[in-house]
Amino acid sequence: MTKAPAKTNIFGDTSPGFESVRDLFTKNMNQWEEEHAQLCVYHRGQKVVDLWGSKGDTGQFTPDSLINIFSSGKSLEALAIAHLAGAGQLDYDAPIARYWPEFAAQGKDAVTVADLMRHEAGLANFDVSLETEDLLTHRIKENAIGKYIEEHSQHFKDRARTAREYHALTRGWIANELFRRVDPQGRTIGEFVQQEISQPL
């Protein structure tokens, strides 16, 4: 016997002119595998969308429930790198080694900033596990993560077909090392986001 799909319950509201967002949110909740979802959108400083939904509502999922968001950091990495490029401090077409000479080890001397940002650096996976302690800001600034990247060689699944392979778990660490070497204050991307985006907002 096939189990009937759970009823989807959508809560919250949208400002006039943003009703289509609610329709799309509802459609996605009915179509995809999410059990719970939230969406909050600000436009010109005003909250215009505040929605949350559950399949088979138990009343336990609220707009304040904490949920994991995968790949959300990639847009922040891109903004941070674009900030440096916009300030004339970084060139997308330049080799990463121009800003981080040690990166060139293991034949990575021709990898450009654009290659990294397009997921074409040949560094989609690390061959070592990063130590939790090394992920702390002070350890990052001691090059705890950078040394792994410097010593790592490229690997492509099928270079003849494409160089692109999603750097899901690695691009952020590499971009962070590049950013902190170019940023005039030597900040990590996390520090940049906190100081230049989060605190002002």
N, C-alpha and C positions, 0 to 999 in steps of 0.2 A: 504494500500500500504506500503510495506517494504522500509525503507530508505536505500539507497546504502551506504555501508561503506565508511568512509572518506579515501582519499588517504593518505598513509603514506609517509612522506618525511624525508629522512635521510641525515644529513649534517656532515661535518667533514672528518677526515682522520685517517688512521692507517699506522703504519710503516710496511715495508716488514716483512712478517712472522706472522703478526697479522691480516691478512685479514679475517680469520675465526671468529674473534671477531665481525667484522662488520656484517658478515652473521648472526651470532646468535642474535646480537642486532636488526637487521632488522626483523628477524623471530619473536622475542619476541614482538616487536612493532606491528607487524601484528596480532599476536595471542592473546595478552592480552588486558586488558582494559585501559592501560595508554594512555592519550591524548598526553603527552609530556614526554620525558625522556632524561637524559644525562648520559654519561659514559666517564670518563677520567682515564686512567691507566698510571702509571709510572713504568718502569722496569729498575732497576739499575741506577736510577737517570735521566732517559730519558723518555720523554712523548712518548708513543708508540701507544696510542689510545686516540682520542679526537672526540667523536661522540655526536650528539644530534639529536633528531627527534621529529616530530609532526604529528598528524593526522589532515588532513585538514589545512595545514600550512597557517597561517595568517601573518607570518613574525615577530610576536611579541615574539616568544620563541627563545631564543638565547643560546649560551653556557654559558653566564653570568647570565641567569635568575635564580633567587633564587627559590628553591623547597624544600619541606619538605621531609626528609628521616626518615622513621620510623625504629626503632630498631638499628640504626647505633651505638648507645652508647653501645650496648651489647658486641660488639667485643672489644671496648676500656676497658670496665669493665673486660672482660676476660684477656686482656693483662696486665692490672694493677695488678690483682690478681696473674696472672702467674709470673709477675715480683717479687712480694713478695715471692712466692713459690720458684722461681729460686734462690733467694738470701738466701734461708733457713730460712726466717722469718715467713713463714706460711706453714701449712701442710693441704692439701686438706682433709685428713681423720680425722682431728681434729674437735672437736665441736667448733662452732663459739664462744661459751661461754668461751673457753680457752683464747680468745683474748678480749672478750667483755662480762664480767661476767653478766652484767645486761640483756643481751639478753636471758639468761636462764629462765627468768620469764615466767609465763603462760605455763609451760611445754615444753619449747623449748630447754631444756638443751642438748638433744641428736642430734640436728640438726647440721650436719657437713658443712664445707665449700663446699665440693663436692655436698651435697644435694642442697645447694643454687644455685650453678653454673649450676646444672642439672635441675633446676626448680622443685625440689622435696622437698622444705622446708615447704610446706603447708601454704605459705604466698602469694598466687597469687593475693590477693586483700586486701586492707586495709579497715577497717570498719569506717574510718574517712576521711574527705577531708583534705589535707594538705593546710596550709595557704601559700599564695604566698610569704609573707615576710619571712617565715621560709626556703624558698628555696635559700636564699642568703648565700654565703659562710660563712660570719661571724655568721649567725644564725645556720647554720649546725654545725659549730664548738662549738656552745653553746649547742649542743645536741637537737635542736628543732625538728629535724626529728627522731633522735635516740630514744627519749622518746616515740614516737608513736609506734615504732617497738618493743621496750622493753615491752610495755604494751599489745601488740597484741598477741592473741593466734592463733594457727594453725587451718586451716580448709582444709579438703580434700573433693573433690566432691565424689570420690568413692575409698577410700583407699584400699579396698579389691582388686580392679582391678589394680590400679596404683597410685603411689604417685605423678606422673608427671602431672603438670598443668602449662601452660605457665605463668610465672611471668612477663608479659609484662610491667606492670606499677609499679612494686615493686622491682624487683631484683636490679636495679641500685641504688636505695636508700639504700637498705640493704648492698649491696657490698661496697658502698661508706662509710657507717658507719664502716664496718669491716676494710676497707683499711686504713682509717684515724687513727684508733686505733693501727694498726700494723706498718704503715709507720714510720720510725725513725724521720721524720720531721713533722709528724702529718698532712700531706697534705690531701686534698680531692683528689678524682680521677681526677677531673677537673684541679686542680693545678698540679698534677703529669703529666698529659697529656700535659699541656701547657709547663711545664718546661723541661720535659724529651723527648718529642716527637715533639711538634709543633715548639717551638723556635729553637731547633737544626736543624730542617729541613727547 
